[in-house]
Amino acid sequence: MQFKNKENECVETVDGKKVWKSRSVAVCCVLYTSDDHFIVTKRSMSMENNPGKMCLVCGFLDNNESIHQALIREVYEESGLDIDGMTAMLYHISDAAISEMQNISFHFFVKLPYGKEKAERLMATFPSEEVEEAYFLTEKDIAADVIPPEDWAYSHYDRLKRVLKIEPQNQLEHTVKLDQHERSQFPFWIDKYGED
C-alpha cells in the first residue's frame, strides 16, 4: 500500500533533549449569548498567524491539560469569560491535512447563561494580548456577511456558518459539563457537512 503521510520528525533541542515534531491539537469555541449574539474576536496585529483577522476563540492544547481544560483556558485568555461549569457541545472535529498548520481541532459551542450586555461588561475590563477587539454578531449579521469571508482567519467563517445548521433538539445528546479539574470525557459528534 502507498500512503501520503510525512513521518514525524525528531529534533534535538539546545540542551540535548530529543523532541518529536508532530501535528498540534487545538480547540475552537463558538460563544453564544442568551440573547442570541455570537462573540467573535479580531486578532491582535502582534499575532504571528493571521494578524488583524476575525476569528472565534481558539488556541492550542498545552501540556498537562485536557481538551476541556484547554477550552476553558483559551476562552478566558482571549475574552476574560469564565465558562468553567457551563455546558459545551462538541460539534466538529477537524483533522484535515490540507493547510500548512495541519492542526487537529476540536470545535465546541457554548451558550452563555447571560446576554450581550453582561458579556461586554465582563470582556471590557479584561486585557488580552491576543485580541484587539470583540464583536457581537446576530444570525442575520452572519447570513448577510457583515464581516466578509476574506476578513476571517483559518476556516472560522465556515465554522460559524456550520453552527447555524445544527438543530437545537440534537444539542442535549452531544454535550458535556465543563470542569477544569476533570479529564475530558465527551461523546463524539463529528458533523457530516463535507470536507474541510
PyMOL commands that set and color helices and strands:
alter all, ss='L'
color gray80, all
select helices_A, chain A and resi 67-79+116-124+139-143+149-151+156-163+168-174
alter helices_A, ss='H'
color red, helices_A
select strands_A, chain A and resi 9-12+18-21+25-32+38-43+54-55+57-60+87-94+104-111+131-137+175-177
alter strands_A, ss='S'
color yellow, strands_A
deselect
rebuild
show_as cartoon
